[in-house]
Structures are given as structure tokens and as C-alpha cells.
Amino acid sequence: MQPKATTRGGNSSIRHALAHWYGSRLGIFFQSILIGVLAGVVVVIFRLLLEDADRFRIRAYEYLREAAPAYLAGWVALVLAVGLFLGWACGKRPMIRGSGIPQIKGALLRKMRLEWLPELPLKIVTGVLGIGFGLSLGREGPSVQIGAYIGKSVLGVARRPAVERKYLITSGAAAGLAAAFNAPLAGVLFALEELHKHFSPLLLACAMGASVAGDFVASHFFGLGPAFDFHQIVPLPLPMLPWVVLLGALCAGMGDLFKRSLYAAQDLYPALRIPPILRPAAALLVSVPLGFYLSDVTGGGHALIETLWREDLGIGLLALLLAGKLLFSALSYGSGTAGGIFLPLLACGALTGKIFGMLLAGFGLAPPENALNFMILGMAAFFTGVVRAPVTGAVLILEMSGNFNHFASLIASCLVAFVVGDLIRSKPVYDVLLERLLARNPGAFRPVHGRKVVLEIPVAEGSRLSHKLVRDVSWPSVCLVVGVERGEDQIIPRGDTKIHPGDQLHVLVDEEDAAEVKESLLGMGERAGEA
């Protein structure tokens, strides 16, 4: 009998050790890596389907240019059918609309709920059809949301504590962007700078592990090279710095125009009394003549960016492409179907920078070979002007171009775009899109009555919480501070526990109150003047 007792004791010890490992930080870190691998696989499938759809559209228009009118009528009928399906699918599942990044922000703020089934497959199908048939939308937003859905699906199996769930969703989102652009560092920075606007060491580690894993999977299929092979880049001379500053300011203004166009297009369809189910079809109908006469403005914009540095186009044509890309991107996004704005805005930035560089060269103010530099700087500054995330913008373009020669000028152009954006009061695009999404879909978040959740609130120096005792803070009546994370230490708070800058507060609250309480507490934890 003694050996059996020893065996049971040994099994119990193993189970205890595994449970301890699973509940530790190391356990959630390795789970984030798993999510990164799975997200990378799904995003790779999404990218491959998009490439096939792009090739199909290009060949279709090449054939239709020489075909009988009956074939054109058939193509229009097919486009209408696809548009109706997109309108129906997005009407049934509003969470798959647009890029998906506002939805993730809403979920992290407890204002929305992600349901990975059936939203994940619908996001992939609608994204491929909309972009593949010519809408000016990008793959990156859907890829970020796909990654978040993967994190959500693993959560259903993993049963992690509520306070750790955001780590896995954020890890999936970071891996999605990394796999979409072969840019792992940008994936991490976007998750921290845009989705959270703060970070903890565990969140950083999870996002990094997932991003590297997602990028590793994508690189296996698409190669280790950067998204754009700008091998002709030469260092920008220091005397060009004033023009870099001017380009950053210009892109801040153009980025604000890009955002206003998106918002105006979202309002245009209701003003024209076009039913939601018909809006994607209307945008796709506009893509048909563009596919014949201005095909570069259709699709995401990757091919357009490559065309800009490989071919010498006139300033007049570039200006036409810029106007067409900006307006059709707004019309496409405003239709409400799935698709992001990263690639379209990068294409607009590349066009703005290329025109700027050519004008400087034409007036003898800059060498013609620096036009490529200004094109790349325009992409980074335009991204910053729209998204208001300068570090992510600089690093994203750095990774996509694969060249460090222009890193200093990238930072300079992004910082200028960020400062000018502040001066003109240009709000981050995803914050505004989230506000508009919540206003139009008030039932998107359906809290479970009686369920408790734990919020994680960062404390900044100079905030209303820093250097205060727990008992001296006027907490919302519906919440309870249950933990304080200070570096590697986990503290059970008492009334005389002092809150330090850099702490992460764990706050217990009913799910139906979570969104309002989190918004209030985040404001209390932010530095004065930032809220």
C-alpha cells in the first residue's frame, strides 16, 4: 500500500507544481507566445487570401477592358452581390465593422464585448471581399482585431483571472500587427502607445513575446525582408532639416484632413438616406470606374507605395492620386464594412512626401535623389498626424523600410507632426471612431449582471492618486481596491497603505459598472493636465 500512497503524493505534487507554474507570470508569458503563434497563422492566411483577391481583381479589370459589355454588366452584378453581403454581415455583427481597433480599445475599456465566434471568421471573409474587390482599405486593422479575437478564444479555454485577460487580448493584437507588416517592435509599441497608453513590465513582456512569435510565423511565409524594399535610400543631409520640419507640419494638417474626411463620409451615407445594407455596395460601385481609369487608388495601397519609388510620375498625376486616394478611402471606410486605414493613410503620406520632395527638387532646394527620403518621412509623419502615436509611427516605418539611415529624420518629422497636431487640436483617430461607434451601437457591450471584474489602474506622478493613503481617496462607491502591484511585489492594501507613482491598482467592481468606473479611475490616475 505504501507505493500507492507515494504515487498519489507524487501526482499531487506534480499537479500542484503545474498549477503554480500556470498561475505564475511565466505561465501567462508562454501563453502569450502561444497566442502570438496562432495569431500569426491566422493573419498569414488572411494576407494570402488578400493577395489572391488582389490578383483576381487586377486580372478581371485587364480582361474587362477588352471584353464585351455583357461581361462588364456581369462584373457589376457580382460587385453588387458582394456589397449586399458585406452590408448584411456588418449589420448582423456591428463589431466587425471598420478596422477593428476602436472595438479593441472599447473592449479594454470595458465598453464593448468581443465574441470571437462568429465574428472572427466573418471579419476575415468581409475583409478579403471588401479589399479584394477594390475598396481602399487596409489589412492591418483587421489583422489587429484578428489577433485580439485569437487571444479572446484562448481565454475561453485558459480561464485566466480577470485582471490578466487584457494581457492576452493585447498580446494577440500586437501579434496581429506584427504579422501584418513584419514589424514586431511596432506591434509592441502600438499595443502600449495606442491601445493602453501605459504599460507594466508583465504587459510589455507578453506583448513582446506575442509580437516576436507572430512575426516569426509571418516571416516563414513572406520572408525576413521588410515590407518595402527601399534599397536606394541615402542619408538625408543635415541642411535638409528645415524641410523635414516643414513636411512634418504639412503632414499634420493633411492627416487632420484625412480624419475629417473619414468622419464626413460616415455622416454622408445617413444624410443621403442610404440604408446600411446598401452602403458597401455603393462604395464598391464607385470602385468600378476607378478600377478602369485610376486603379492605383483602389485596394489597400501597398502596390501604390511601391510604384511611387520605382516609377517617375508627374506632380499633376501624383496630386490626382492623392486626392483620389484620400476621398475614396473615406468613402470606403464610411460604408461601414471591414477594413483598416493604416495602408491608405501610409499611401497618402507617401504621396504627400513625394510631391513635397519633387517640388523642392524643382525649385533647386533639395537634390532629386532625396525625394525617396521625403516620401518615407511623409508616411511616418502622416501616420503620426492621424493616429497621434509618434513613437509607433517612426518605428513602424523604420521596420517597413528596413534602413536606419533616416531614423533621426523619422523621429524629427513625427515629433513635429505630433506637436502641430496638438496645436490644431487634432484628436487621435481611433478615440474619435470609438466614440462614434459607441454612439451608433449603444448595445454593443452587454454586461453580465452580478459578475465581478477586476480593473487595473496605473498611477502616474502628479496624479490625484499618487502619494495618497488609500483611505484618503474619494473612491467611487461601487468599487473596492483589492490589490496594489508595485514592481515585483503584490500588496494587499489597507487604509494606511500609501499609493506610489508607478503602482498598478487592482480594483474590484460589478461588470455593469466597470466602464464608468474605469473611465473615472483612469482620470484619477493620470498626471494632472493629461486627463
C-alpha positions in Angstrom: 0.0 0.0 0.0 2.9 2.3 0.7 4.0 2.7 -3.0 0.4 3.7 -4.0 0.4 6.4 -1.3 3.7 7.7 -2.6 2.4 7.7 -6.2 -0.7 9.7 -5.2 1.6 12.1 -3.3 3.8 12.4 -6.3 0.9 13.1 -8.6 -0.4 15.7 -6.2 2.9 17.4 -6.1 3.1 17.4 -9.9 -0.4 18.9 -10.2 0.5 21.5 -7.6 3.7 22.4 -9.4 1.9 22.7 -12.7 -0.9 24.8 -11.2 1.7 27.1 -9.6 3.5 27.4 -12.9 0.3 28.1 -14.8 -0.8 30.8 -12.4 2.6 32.5 -12.4 3.8 35.3 -14.6 5.9 32.7 -16.6 2.7 30.9 -17.4 0.9 33.9 -18.8 4.0 34.8 -20.8 4.2 31.5 -22.5 0.5 31.6 -23.1 1.0 35.0 -24.9 3.6 33.3 -27.1 1.1 30.6 -28.0 -1.4 33.3 -28.9 1.2 35.0 -31.0 1.9 31.8 -33.0 -1.9 31.2 -33.5 -2.5 34.9 -34.4 0.4 34.7 -36.9 -1.0 31.7 -38.6 -4.5 33.2 -39.0 -3.1 36.6 -40.2 -0.9 34.8 -42.7 -4.0 33.0 -44.1 -5.7 36.4 -44.2 -2.8 38.0 -46.1 -2.6 35.1 -48.6 -6.3 35.4 -49.3 -5.9 39.1 -49.8 -3.1 38.6 -52.2 -5.1 36.2 -54.2 -8.1 38.6 -54.2 -5.9 41.4 -55.4 -4.6 39.4 -58.3 -8.1 38.3 -59.2 -9.3 42.0 -59.3 -6.3 43.1 -61.4 -6.8 40.3 -63.9 -10.5 40.9 -64.0 -10.1 44.6 -65.0 -7.4 43.7 -67.5 -9.9 41.3 -69.1 -12.9 43.6 -68.9 -11.0 46.4 -70.8 -11.1 44.2 -73.9 -14.3 42.2 -73.2 -17.8 42.7 -74.5 -20.2 44.9 -72.5 -22.1 41.9 -71.2 -19.1 40.9 -69.2 -19.0 44.3 -67.6 -22.6 44.0 -66.7 -21.9 40.7 -65.1 -19.0 42.2 -63.1 -21.2 45.0 -61.8 -23.8 42.4 -60.8 -21.1 40.5 -58.9 -19.8 43.6 -57.2 -23.4 44.5 -56.1 -23.9 41.0 -54.7 -20.7 41.2 -52.7 -21.6 44.6 -51.5 -25.0 43.4 -50.3 -23.4 40.5 -48.5 -21.0 42.9 -46.8 -23.8 45.2 -45.7 -25.8 42.2 -44.3 -22.9 40.7 -42.4 -21.8 44.0 -40.9 -25.4 44.7 -39.9 -25.7 41.4 -38.1 -22.4 41.8 -36.4 -21.5 45.5 -35.9 -18.3 44.6 -34.1 -16.7 43.5 -37.4 -17.1 47.0 -39.0 -14.2 49.2 -39.9 -10.6 48.5 -38.8 -11.5 46.8 -35.5 -9.0 48.8 -33.5 -11.7 51.1 -31.9 -13.5 47.9 -30.9 -10.4 46.5 -29.1 -10.0 49.8 -27.3 -13.6 49.6 -26.3 -13.2 46.1 -25.0 -10.2 47.0 -23.0 -12.1 49.9 -21.5 -15.0 47.5 -20.6 -17.3 49.4 -23.0 -17.6 46.6 -25.6 -17.6 42.8 -25.7 -15.6 40.7 -28.2 -17.3 37.5 -29.3 -14.7 35.6 -31.4 -17.4 33.2 -32.8 -18.8 34.1 -35.3 -17.0 37.5 -35.5 -13.5 36.1 -36.3 -14.4 34.2 -39.5 -16.8 37.0 -40.6 -14.0 39.6 -40.1 -11.7 37.6 -42.4 -14.4 36.9 -45.1 -15.7 40.5 -45.2 -12.2 41.9 -45.1 -11.0 39.8 -48.0 -14.1 40.5 -50.1 -14.2 44.3 -49.4 -10.5 44.9 -50.0 -10.2 42.3 -52.7 -13.0 43.8 -54.8 -11.3 47.2 -54.7 -12.3 49.2 -51.6 -9.5 51.5 -50.4 -9.0 49.8 -47.0 -6.0 48.1 -45.3 -5.2 44.8 -43.8 -3.6 46.0 -40.6 -6.7 46.9 -38.6 -8.5 43.6 -39.3 -5.2 41.8 -38.5 -5.0 43.6 -35.1 -8.6 42.6 -34.4 -8.0 39.0 -35.6 -5.1 38.8 -33.1 -7.4 40.1 -30.3 -10.0 37.5 -31.3 -7.4 34.8 -31.0 -6.5 36.0 -27.6 -10.1 36.0 -26.6 -10.6 32.5 -27.9 -7.7 31.2 -25.9 -9.2 32.9 -22.8 -12.3 30.8 -23.2 -10.0 27.7 -22.7 -7.4 29.1 -20.4 -9.8 30.6 -17.8 -7.2 33.2 -16.7 -8.0 35.6 -13.8 -10.0 38.7 -14.9 -7.0 41.0 -14.3 -4.9 39.0 -16.7 -7.3 38.8 -19.6 -6.3 42.1 -21.1 -2.7 40.9 -21.3 -3.8 38.0 -23.6 -6.1 40.2 -25.8 -3.4 42.8 -26.1 -0.8 40.2 -26.9 -3.0 38.9 -29.7 -3.5 42.5 -31.1 0.3 43.1 -31.0 1.0 39.9 -32.8 -1.7 40.7 -35.4 0.0 44.0 -36.4 3.5 42.4 -36.3 2.3 39.6 -38.6 0.5 42.1 -40.9 3.6 44.2 -41.6 6.6 42.0 -40.5 7.1 44.7 -37.8 7.3 43.1 -34.3 8.6 46.2 -32.5 5.9 48.3 -34.0 3.3 45.8 -32.9 4.5 46.1 -29.3 4.7 49.9 -29.3 1.2 50.2 -30.9 -0.3 48.0 -28.2 1.3 50.1 -25.5 1.1 53.6 -27.0 -2.3 53.4 -28.7 -4.3 50.6 -27.1 -3.3 51.1 -23.5 -1.3 54.4 -23.3 0.6 52.9 -20.3 2.4 49.6 -19.6 3.5 47.3 -16.9 6.5 45.0 -17.1 4.3 42.0 -17.5 2.2 43.6 -20.2 5.3 44.6 -22.0 6.8 41.1 -21.8 3.6 39.5 -23.0 3.2 41.9 -26.0 6.9 41.4 -26.9 6.7 37.6 -26.8 3.5 37.5 -28.8 4.8 40.0 -31.4 8.0 38.1 -32.0 6.1 34.9 -32.3 3.6 36.4 -34.8 6.4 37.9 -36.8 8.3 34.6 -36.8 5.3 32.8 -38.3 4.7 35.6 -40.9 8.4 35.7 -41.9 8.3 31.9 -42.6 5.8 32.6 -45.4 6.7 36.1 -46.6 10.4 36.2 -45.9 12.6 38.1 -43.5 12.8 41.2 -45.6 11.0 44.5 -44.8 7.5 45.2 -46.2 9.0 47.7 -48.6 12.4 47.1 -50.1 13.6 50.8 -50.4 17.2 49.8 -51.1 18.1 53.1 -52.7 17.8 55.1 -49.5 20.7 57.6 -49.0 21.2 59.5 -45.7 19.4 62.9 -45.7 21.9 65.8 -45.3 21.7 67.9 -42.2 20.9 71.1 -44.2 17.6 69.4 -45.1 16.3 69.5 -41.5 14.2 72.7 -42.0 12.4 70.9 -44.8 11.9 67.9 -42.6 10.2 70.1 -40.1 8.0 71.7 -42.7 7.0 68.3 -44.1 6.0 67.2 -40.6 3.8 70.2 -40.2 2.3 69.7 -43.6 1.5 66.1 -42.9 -0.1 67.0 -39.6 -2.5 69.2 -41.5 -3.1 66.6 -44.2 -3.6 63.9 -41.6 -6.3 66.1 -39.9 -8.0 66.5 -43.3 -7.8 62.7 -43.8 -9.6 62.1 -40.4 -12.2 64.8 -41.1 -12.9 63.1 -44.4 -13.5 59.8 -42.6 -16.0 61.4 -40.2 -17.7 63.2 -43.0 -18.1 60.0 -45.0 -19.6 58.3 -42.0 -22.2 61.0 -41.8 -22.7 61.2 -45.6 -24.4 57.8 -46.0 -27.1 58.5 -43.4 -27.6 62.0 -44.8 -28.2 60.5 -48.3 -30.6 58.1 -46.7 -28.7 55.1 -48.0 -29.7 52.0 -45.9 -26.7 50.4 -44.1 -27.1 47.2 -46.1 -26.5 49.1 -49.3 -23.6 51.3 -48.3 -20.8 48.8 -49.1 -22.4 48.2 -52.4 -22.5 51.9 -53.2 -18.7 52.2 -52.4 -18.0 49.2 -54.5 -19.9 50.7 -57.4 -17.6 53.7 -57.2 -14.6 51.4 -57.4 -15.6 50.0 -60.8 -14.8 53.2 -62.9 -11.8 53.7 -60.6 -10.6 50.2 -61.5 -10.6 51.2 -65.1 -9.2 54.7 -65.0 -7.4 55.2 -61.7 -6.7 51.7 -60.4 -3.9 52.8 -58.1 -6.4 54.3 -55.6 -8.2 51.0 -55.2 -7.1 48.3 -52.8 -5.0 48.9 -49.7 -2.2 51.0 -51.2 0.8 48.7 -50.9 1.3 48.5 -54.7 0.9 52.2 -55.0 3.7 52.9 -52.5 6.0 50.6 -54.4 5.1 52.3 -57.6 6.0 55.7 -56.2 9.6 54.9 -55.7 10.1 52.7 -58.8 8.5 55.0 -61.3 8.8 58.7 -62.1 5.3 60.2 -62.1 4.4 63.8 -62.8 3.3 66.1 -60.0 -0.1 66.5 -61.6 -0.7 62.8 -61.6 0.6 62.5 -58.0 -1.8 65.2 -56.9 -4.7 63.4 -58.6 -3.7 60.1 -56.9 -3.5 61.9 -53.5 -7.0 63.4 -53.9 -8.4 60.2 -55.2 -6.9 58.0 -52.5 -7.9 60.3 -49.7 -11.5 60.7 -50.9 -12.1 57.0 -51.9 -10.5 55.8 -48.6 -13.0 58.0 -46.7 -15.9 56.7 -48.9 -14.8 53.1 -48.4 -14.4 53.4 -44.6 -17.6 55.3 -44.2 -19.5 52.5 -45.8 -19.2 50.5 -42.6 -17.6 47.3 -43.9 -14.5 45.6 -42.5 -11.1 47.2 -43.4 -8.4 49.4 -41.9 -6.9 52.8 -42.6 -3.2 52.1 -42.0 -2.2 51.3 -45.6 -4.4 54.0 -47.1 -3.1 56.7 -44.8 0.5 55.5 -45.4 -0.2 55.7 -49.2 -1.5 59.3 -48.7 1.6 60.1 -46.6 3.9 58.7 -49.3 2.2 60.8 -52.0 2.4 63.9 -49.8 6.1 63.3 -49.2 6.8 62.5 -52.8 5.1 65.7 -54.1 6.9 67.7 -51.4 10.3 66.3 -52.4 9.7 66.8 -56.1 8.7 70.5 -55.5 11.9 71.0 -53.5 13.9 69.5 -56.3 12.1 71.5 -58.9 13.0 74.8 -57.1 16.5 73.6 -56.6 16.1 73.4 -52.8 16.9 69.7 -52.5 18.7 67.0 -54.6 16.3 64.9 -56.7 17.6 61.7 -55.1 16.2 62.8 -51.7 12.6 62.6 -53.0 12.5 59.0 -51.7 13.6 60.2 -48.2 10.7 62.7 -48.1 8.3 60.0 -49.3 9.3 57.8 -46.4 9.2 60.7 -43.9 5.8 61.6 -45.2 4.5 58.1 -44.4 5.7 58.4 -40.8 4.6 62.0 -40.2 1.2 61.3 -41.8 0.7 58.3 -39.6 1.5 60.4 -36.5 -0.9 63.1 -37.7 -3.7 60.6 -37.9 -3.1 58.1 -35.1 -1.2 60.6 -32.8 1.3 57.9 -31.9 4.8 59.3 -32.9 7.0 56.5 -31.5 4.9 53.8 -33.2 4.9 55.8 -36.4 8.7 56.2 -36.5 9.4 52.6 -35.6 6.8 51.2 -38.0 8.2 53.0 -41.0 11.7 52.1 -39.9 10.8 48.4 -39.8 8.9 48.6 -43.0 11.7 50.3 -44.9 14.5 48.2 -43.3 17.0 51.1 -43.2 18.4 53.0 -40.2 19.9 55.8 -42.2 16.9 58.1 -41.8 16.0 57.2 -38.2 16.8 60.7 -36.8 14.8 62.4 -39.5 11.9 60.0 -38.9 11.8 61.0 -35.3 12.0 64.7 -36.1 9.2 64.6 -38.7 7.0 62.5 -36.3 7.6 64.8 -33.4 6.8 67.9 -35.5 3.6 66.2 -36.7 2.6 65.4 -33.2 3.2 68.9 -31.8 1.4 70.6 -34.7 -1.5 68.1 -34.3 -1.7 69.3 -30.6 -1.7 72.9 -31.7 -4.6 72.4 -34.2 -6.4 70.2 -31.6 -6.5 67.1 -33.8 -7.8 64.2 -31.8 -6.4 60.6 -32.2 -8.5 59.0 -34.9 -9.2 55.8 -33.0 -10.5 57.6 -30.0 -13.0 59.5 -32.1 -14.0 56.4 -34.1 -14.7 54.6 -30.8 -16.9 57.5 -29.6 -18.8 57.4 -32.8 -19.1 53.6 -32.8 -20.5 53.6 -29.2 -22.9 56.4 -30.1 -24.3 54.4 -33.0 -24.2 50.9 -31.3 -25.2 51.6 -27.7 -25.9 47.9 -27.1 -22.5 46.6 -28.3 -21.4 46.0 -24.7 -23.8 43.7 -22.8 -22.5 43.3 -19.2 -23.4 40.2 -17.3 -25.5 41.2 -14.3 -23.9 40.3 -11.0 -20.5 39.3 -12.4 -17.4 40.8 -10.8 -14.4 42.0 -12.8 -11.0 43.4 -11.7 -9.7 46.6 -13.3 -6.1 47.6 -13.4 -5.4 51.3 -12.9 -2.0 52.8 -13.4 -0.8 55.6 -11.1 1.2 58.5 -12.6 3.4 61.0 -10.8 1.4 64.2 -10.2 -2.0 62.4 -10.4 -4.8 62.7 -7.8 -3.9 59.2 -6.5 -0.1 59.5 -6.1 1.3 59.8 -2.6 -2.1 59.4 -1.1 -3.3 56.9 1.5 -5.9 54.5 0.4 -8.4 55.8 3.0 -7.9 59.4 1.9 -9.0 58.9 -1.7 -12.7 59.5 -2.6 -13.2 56.2 -4.4 -16.4 55.5 -6.4 -18.9 53.8 -4.0 -19.3 50.8 -6.3 -15.6 49.7 -6.3 -13.1 48.1 -3.9 -9.3 48.3 -4.1 -8.2 44.7 -3.6 -4.5 44.9 -4.6 -1.5 47.0 -5.4 1.2 45.9 -7.8 4.5 47.6 -7.1 7.3 46.3 -9.3 7.6 42.6 -8.4 5.6 43.0 -5.2 1.9 42.3 -4.7 0.5 44.2 -1.8 -2.9 43.7 -0.1 -4.0 47.3 0.6 -5.2 48.6 4.0 -6.5 52.1 4.8 -3.0 53.3 5.7 -1.3 51.9 2.5 0.4 54.7 0.6 -0.1 54.8 -3.1 3.1 55.4 -5.0 3.6 56.7 -8.6 4.1 53.7 -10.9 1.8 51.5 -8.9 -0.9 49.4 -10.6 -4.1 49.3 -8.6 -6.4 46.3 -8.8 -10.0 47.4 -8.3 -13.0 45.0 -7.9 -16.2 46.2 -9.5 -19.5 44.8 -10.9 -19.3 44.3 -14.6 -22.3 46.6 -15.3 -20.4 49.5 -13.6 -17.0 48.6 -15.0 -16.9 51.0 -18.0 -18.0 54.1 -16.0 -15.7 53.3 -13.0 -12.7 52.5 -15.2 -13.0 55.8 -17.0 -13.3 57.7 -13.7 -10.3 55.9 -12.1 -8.1 56.3 -15.2 -8.7 60.0 -15.0 -7.7 60.0 -11.3 -4.6 58.0 -12.1 -3.4 60.3 -14.9 -1.0 63.1 -14.5 -2.7 66.5 -14.0 -3.3 68.1 -17.4 -3.3 64.8 -19.3 -6.8 63.6 -18.4 
